[in-house]
Amino acid sequence: MASEKTKKKSLRIALIASERTVTEYRMFLGRLLVGLTDESIPVALVCPQNSNLDSIVLGAAEVIRYSNIELPLIKHLNKRLLTESLAKFKPTVLHCLCETQAGLVRQLGHQLNLPYVLMINSLQERWSRLAVSSTQCIRIVVPARSIADDFTRFYPRFADRVRQINIGTFTTQTACCFSRPSGMPTIVTAHPFRKDNEFENLISALRHLLIDGYEFMMVVIGGGRAEEKLWKLLAALDMLRIVTIVPRATPWRQVLGTADVFIQPQPTTTFNALLLEAMSVGAAVAACKGGVDDLIVENETAVIFDTNDELSIFGALQLLLSKREFSRKIADNAQEYLRKNHSVSNMISSFIQIYNEA
């Protein structure tokens, strides 16, 4: 039997990333790339032509860009060129990093006669079906138990191929939560601005905290079609002076490192990489349950509120702002949980094991 070192040297991994991977999971992507190259495993990163990789640590990875223009003739040509570029790299395993690329990777697997690993980061949409090869797809990787349970409910015949690998992060030694006793508290939240009313209860609860004499600054990470409505709401409530909105592309760790409190304002159907990073730097989390909420344990790693109840949101935030020792305990608990369950080294070794199985 070949030694583990020999196995590692024989691996050549092609990571297929979507635009969502590059934007929403770029810290995970960078850590995976560096971890694999540190293990002397050749890696190619396949991503859309216009993907911004400036903030991603690529390590020694080869970058293969492809055009995703959907016009019939051009689409066929683009796939042929991508297949030829991958063939030159000579991968031994394809790793699809996002379920939105499942169809593409299934085709590549068949054309190149290669096994592939499919990563599922979201709960399944009830009206769509994933393209999964029963012969080429060797493992299906999920970052959370809730996603594993949801996937196997929709695709029971693939249940034996599902493996949970927790996304790894670097947890700071000390929590940033109220680490500056004389400073004004900072609240950070993040959510795509898709619907006009998603922030109304939160903003109203924050306004009532201001009326009751609480002082704080707020940073909102995100963007989208409802951003203009949010600006108008903040202006109407005279809150523009305390709120800053920064784009999703802003380096997360730098912003989150200033947070005393992090808010997940709505349930999310995808694994929330920003919530993971907020916990890793030691912000006290206030969140709502529902969707992919594996990281949220009531009064242990977070305080819970009902996103549809303004008084519930007010109470959760008032608790964190007024009881600082309790908030720091919440932050410390979350950091300890991540140290035990979300280390980068365990993530890398788990993926290498999966590749060797493939």
C-alpha positions as CSV (number, residue, x, y, z in Angstrom):
1,M,0.0,0.0,0.0
2,A,1.3,3.4,-0.9
3,S,2.4,5.6,2.0
4,E,0.4,8.7,2.9
5,K,3.2,10.9,1.4
6,T,3.1,9.0,-1.9
7,K,-0.7,9.4,-2.0
8,K,-0.4,13.2,-1.5
9,K,2.2,13.5,-4.2
10,S,-0.1,11.6,-6.6
11,L,-3.0,14.0,-6.0
12,R,-3.7,16.9,-8.4
13,I,-6.8,18.8,-7.4
14,A,-8.9,21.1,-9.6
15,L,-11.1,23.3,-7.5
16,I,-14.2,24.6,-9.5
17,A,-15.5,27.8,-8.0
18,S,-18.6,29.8,-8.7
19,E,-18.9,33.6,-8.4
20,R,-20.7,32.9,-5.1
21,T,-17.7,30.9,-3.9
22,V,-15.3,33.8,-4.7
23,T,-17.4,36.4,-3.0
24,E,-19.2,34.6,-0.1
25,Y,-16.6,32.0,0.8
26,R,-13.4,33.7,-0.2
27,M,-11.7,33.2,3.2
28,F,-12.5,29.5,3.1
29,L,-11.2,29.3,-0.5
30,G,-8.0,31.0,0.4
31,R,-7.4,28.7,3.4
32,L,-8.1,25.6,1.3
33,L,-5.7,26.8,-1.5
34,V,-2.9,27.6,0.9
35,G,-3.5,24.4,2.9
36,L,-3.3,22.1,-0.1
37,T,-0.2,23.8,-1.6
38,D,1.5,23.7,1.9
39,E,1.0,19.9,1.6
40,S,2.8,20.0,-1.8
41,I,-0.5,19.1,-3.6
42,P,-0.7,20.8,-7.1
43,V,-3.9,22.8,-7.3
44,A,-5.8,24.5,-10.1
45,L,-8.5,27.0,-9.3
46,V,-11.2,27.2,-12.0
47,C,-13.4,30.3,-11.7
48,P,-15.5,32.6,-13.9
49,Q,-13.6,35.0,-16.1
50,N,-14.5,38.2,-14.2
51,S,-14.0,36.8,-10.7
52,N,-12.1,39.2,-8.4
53,L,-9.3,37.2,-6.8
54,D,-7.4,40.2,-5.4
55,S,-8.2,39.5,-1.8
56,I,-7.8,35.7,-2.0
57,V,-4.5,34.1,-1.0
58,L,-3.8,31.8,-3.9
59,G,-0.7,30.1,-2.7
60,A,1.0,28.3,-5.6
61,A,-2.3,27.5,-7.3
62,E,-2.7,27.7,-11.1
63,V,-5.7,29.9,-12.1
64,I,-7.9,28.8,-15.0
65,R,-10.6,31.3,-15.9
66,Y,-13.5,30.5,-18.1
67,S,-16.2,32.5,-19.8
68,N,-19.8,31.8,-18.6
69,I,-21.6,33.5,-21.5
70,E,-24.8,31.4,-22.0
71,L,-25.3,31.9,-25.8
72,P,-25.6,28.4,-27.3
73,L,-22.6,28.4,-29.7
74,I,-20.3,30.3,-27.4
75,K,-21.4,28.2,-24.4
76,H,-20.3,25.0,-26.2
77,L,-17.0,26.6,-27.3
78,N,-16.3,27.8,-23.7
79,K,-16.8,24.4,-22.2
80,R,-14.5,22.8,-24.8
81,L,-11.8,25.4,-24.0
82,L,-12.2,24.8,-20.3
83,T,-12.0,21.0,-20.8
84,E,-8.8,21.4,-22.8
85,S,-7.2,23.7,-20.1
86,L,-8.1,21.2,-17.4
87,A,-6.7,18.3,-19.4
88,K,-3.4,20.1,-19.6
89,F,-3.3,20.5,-15.8
90,K,-4.0,16.7,-15.6
91,P,-6.1,16.7,-12.4
92,T,-6.7,13.4,-10.5
93,V,-9.8,14.7,-8.7
94,L,-12.3,17.6,-9.4
95,H,-13.7,19.4,-6.4
96,C,-16.9,21.4,-7.1
97,L,-17.0,24.1,-4.4
98,C,-20.6,25.2,-4.9
99,E,-23.8,23.3,-5.9
100,T,-24.5,26.0,-8.6
101,Q,-21.7,24.4,-10.6
102,A,-22.9,20.8,-10.2
103,G,-24.0,20.5,-13.8
104,L,-20.8,21.8,-15.2
105,V,-18.6,19.6,-13.0
106,R,-20.8,16.5,-13.8
107,Q,-20.0,17.2,-17.5
108,L,-16.3,17.7,-16.9
109,G,-16.1,14.5,-14.8
110,H,-17.6,12.5,-17.7
111,Q,-15.5,14.2,-20.4
112,L,-12.3,13.8,-18.5
113,N,-13.2,10.5,-16.9
114,L,-12.4,11.8,-13.5
115,P,-14.0,11.3,-10.0
116,Y,-15.3,14.4,-8.4
117,V,-16.3,15.8,-5.0
118,L,-19.4,17.9,-4.8
119,M,-19.8,20.5,-2.0
120,I,-23.3,21.5,-0.9
121,N,-23.4,24.8,1.0
122,S,-27.2,25.4,1.1
123,L,-30.5,23.8,1.8
124,Q,-32.1,22.4,-1.3
125,E,-34.6,24.4,-3.2
126,R,-37.9,22.6,-3.5
127,W,-38.4,23.3,-7.2
128,S,-35.0,22.4,-8.6
129,R,-32.9,19.3,-8.9
130,L,-29.2,18.9,-8.7
131,A,-27.2,17.2,-11.5
132,V,-25.3,14.5,-9.6
133,S,-23.4,11.7,-11.4
134,S,-24.0,8.3,-9.8
135,T,-20.6,7.1,-11.2
136,Q,-18.3,10.1,-11.1
137,C,-19.5,11.8,-7.9
138,I,-17.6,10.0,-5.2
139,R,-18.3,12.2,-2.2
140,I,-20.8,14.9,-1.3
141,V,-19.4,17.3,1.3
142,V,-21.5,19.5,3.5
143,P,-20.4,22.1,6.1
144,A,-23.3,21.6,8.5
145,R,-25.5,18.8,9.9
146,S,-28.7,20.7,8.9
147,I,-27.5,20.7,5.2
148,A,-26.6,17.0,5.4
149,D,-30.1,16.1,6.8
150,D,-31.8,18.3,4.2
151,F,-29.8,16.8,1.3
152,T,-30.4,13.2,2.2
153,R,-34.1,13.9,2.5
154,F,-34.2,15.0,-1.1
155,Y,-31.5,12.6,-2.4
156,P,-31.7,9.4,-0.3
157,R,-29.8,7.3,-2.8
158,F,-26.7,9.4,-2.2
159,A,-26.9,9.3,1.6
160,D,-23.9,7.0,1.9
161,R,-21.7,9.5,0.0
162,V,-22.4,12.4,2.3
163,R,-19.6,13.6,4.6
164,Q,-19.6,16.6,6.9
165,I,-16.4,18.7,6.9
166,N,-16.6,21.8,9.0
167,I,-15.3,25.0,7.4
168,G,-12.1,26.0,9.2
169,T,-11.2,29.4,10.6
170,F,-8.5,31.0,12.6
171,T,-9.8,31.8,16.1
172,T,-8.2,34.8,17.8
173,Q,-6.7,34.3,21.3
174,T,-8.9,37.0,22.9
175,A,-12.4,38.1,22.1
176,C,-13.0,41.6,20.6
177,C,-16.3,41.9,22.4
178,F,-16.1,45.0,24.6
179,S,-12.3,44.8,24.7
180,R,-12.1,48.6,24.6
181,P,-13.9,49.6,27.9
182,S,-13.8,53.3,27.1
183,G,-14.8,53.0,23.5
184,M,-18.3,53.3,22.0
185,P,-19.8,49.9,21.3
186,T,-19.9,48.8,17.7
187,I,-22.6,46.6,16.2
188,V,-22.0,44.9,12.9
189,T,-24.6,43.1,10.8
190,A,-24.6,41.6,7.3
191,H,-27.3,40.5,5.0
192,P,-28.1,40.8,1.2
193,F,-30.5,43.7,0.6
194,R,-33.0,41.7,-1.4
195,K,-36.3,42.6,0.2
196,D,-37.5,46.1,1.2
197,N,-38.8,45.1,4.7
198,E,-36.1,42.8,5.9
199,F,-34.3,45.4,8.0
200,E,-37.3,47.4,9.3
201,N,-37.8,45.6,12.6
202,L,-34.1,45.6,13.4
203,I,-33.7,49.3,12.6
204,S,-36.7,50.2,14.6
205,A,-35.4,48.2,17.6
206,L,-32.0,50.0,17.3
207,R,-33.8,53.3,17.2
208,H,-35.6,52.5,20.5
209,L,-32.3,51.6,22.1
210,L,-31.0,55.0,21.1
211,I,-34.1,56.7,22.6
212,D,-33.5,54.7,25.8
213,G,-30.0,56.2,26.1
214,Y,-27.8,53.5,24.6
215,E,-24.9,54.7,22.6
216,F,-23.3,52.7,19.7
217,M,-22.1,52.8,16.2
218,M,-23.3,50.4,13.5
219,V,-21.7,48.9,10.4
220,V,-23.9,47.1,7.8
221,I,-22.1,44.8,5.4
222,G,-23.9,44.2,2.2
223,G,-25.6,45.6,-0.9
224,G,-28.5,44.9,-3.2
225,R,-31.6,46.3,-4.8
226,A,-33.2,47.2,-1.4
227,E,-30.2,49.4,-0.3
228,E,-31.8,52.6,-1.4
229,K,-34.9,51.8,0.7
230,L,-32.6,51.1,3.7
231,W,-30.9,54.5,3.3
232,K,-34.3,56.2,3.2
233,L,-35.4,54.4,6.4
234,L,-32.2,55.4,8.2
235,A,-32.7,59.0,7.1
236,A,-36.4,59.1,8.2
237,L,-35.4,57.8,11.6
238,D,-32.4,60.2,11.9
239,M,-29.9,57.3,12.2
240,L,-27.6,58.2,9.3
241,R,-25.1,59.6,11.8
242,I,-24.5,56.3,13.5
243,V,-24.7,53.8,10.6
244,T,-22.1,53.0,7.9
245,I,-22.8,50.7,5.0
246,V,-19.8,48.9,3.4
247,P,-19.8,46.6,0.4
248,R,-19.6,42.9,0.7
249,A,-16.2,42.9,-0.9
250,T,-14.7,44.8,2.1
251,P,-12.2,42.6,4.0
252,W,-14.4,40.9,6.5
253,R,-11.9,40.2,9.3
254,Q,-10.9,43.9,9.6
255,V,-14.5,45.0,9.9
256,L,-15.6,42.2,12.2
257,G,-12.5,42.7,14.4
258,T,-14.1,46.1,15.5
259,A,-17.4,44.5,16.5
260,D,-18.6,44.1,20.0
261,V,-21.9,42.6,18.8
262,F,-22.7,40.8,15.5
263,I,-26.3,40.4,14.3
264,Q,-27.6,37.8,11.9
265,P,-30.9,39.6,11.2
266,Q,-32.6,36.9,9.1
267,P,-32.5,33.1,8.8
268,T,-30.3,32.0,6.0
269,T,-30.6,28.9,3.8
270,T,-26.8,28.9,3.2
271,F,-23.9,28.3,5.6
272,N,-23.1,31.8,6.8
273,A,-19.4,32.4,6.5
274,L,-19.6,35.8,8.0
275,L,-21.2,34.5,11.1
276,L,-18.4,32.0,11.4
277,E,-15.8,34.7,11.1
278,A,-17.7,37.0,13.6
279,M,-17.5,34.2,16.1
280,S,-13.9,33.5,15.4
281,V,-12.8,37.1,16.3
282,G,-14.9,37.0,19.4
283,A,-18.0,39.2,18.7
284,A,-21.1,38.4,20.8
285,V,-23.7,37.2,18.4
286,A,-27.4,37.9,18.4
287,A,-29.3,35.8,15.8
288,C,-32.5,34.3,14.7
289,K,-33.1,30.6,14.3
290,G,-34.2,28.9,11.1
291,G,-32.4,27.7,8.0
292,V,-28.7,26.7,8.5
293,D,-28.3,27.6,12.2
294,D,-25.9,24.9,13.4
295,L,-23.5,27.5,14.9
296,I,-26.3,29.2,16.9
297,V,-26.8,27.6,20.4
298,E,-29.1,29.7,22.6
299,N,-27.4,31.5,25.5
300,E,-24.2,29.5,24.8
301,T,-22.8,30.8,21.4
302,A,-25.5,33.4,20.8
303,V,-28.6,35.1,22.1
304,I,-31.8,34.4,20.1
305,F,-34.5,36.7,18.9
306,D,-37.6,36.4,16.7
307,T,-36.9,38.4,13.5
308,N,-40.6,39.2,13.1
309,D,-40.9,40.7,16.6
310,E,-39.4,44.1,17.2
311,L,-39.6,43.7,21.0
312,S,-37.7,40.4,20.8
313,I,-34.9,42.0,18.8
314,F,-34.8,45.0,21.3
315,G,-34.6,42.6,24.3
316,A,-31.7,40.6,22.8
317,L,-29.6,43.6,21.9
318,Q,-30.4,45.4,25.2
319,L,-29.1,42.3,27.0
320,L,-25.9,42.3,25.1
321,L,-25.3,46.0,25.4
322,S,-26.1,46.3,29.1
323,K,-24.6,43.0,30.5
324,R,-21.1,43.1,29.1
325,E,-19.8,40.2,31.2
326,F,-22.6,38.0,29.8
327,S,-21.8,39.2,26.3
328,R,-18.1,38.3,26.7
329,K,-19.0,34.9,28.0
330,I,-21.2,34.3,24.9
331,A,-18.2,35.3,22.7
332,D,-15.8,33.2,24.6
333,N,-18.1,30.1,24.4
334,A,-18.4,30.6,20.6
335,Q,-14.6,30.9,20.2
336,E,-14.0,27.7,22.3
337,Y,-16.6,25.9,20.1
338,L,-14.8,26.9,17.0
339,R,-11.4,25.9,18.3
340,K,-12.7,22.4,18.9
341,N,-14.8,22.0,15.8
342,H,-13.7,24.4,13.1
343,S,-9.9,24.3,12.9
344,V,-8.3,24.9,9.5
345,S,-5.8,22.0,10.0
346,N,-8.7,19.5,10.5
347,M,-10.5,20.9,7.5
348,I,-7.4,20.4,5.2
349,S,-6.7,16.9,6.5
350,S,-10.3,15.9,6.0
351,F,-10.4,17.1,2.4
352,I,-7.1,15.3,1.7
353,Q,-8.7,12.1,3.0
354,I,-11.7,12.6,0.8
355,Y,-9.5,13.2,-2.2
356,N,-7.6,10.0,-1.5
357,E,-10.8,8.1,-1.2
358,A,-11.8,9.4,-4.6
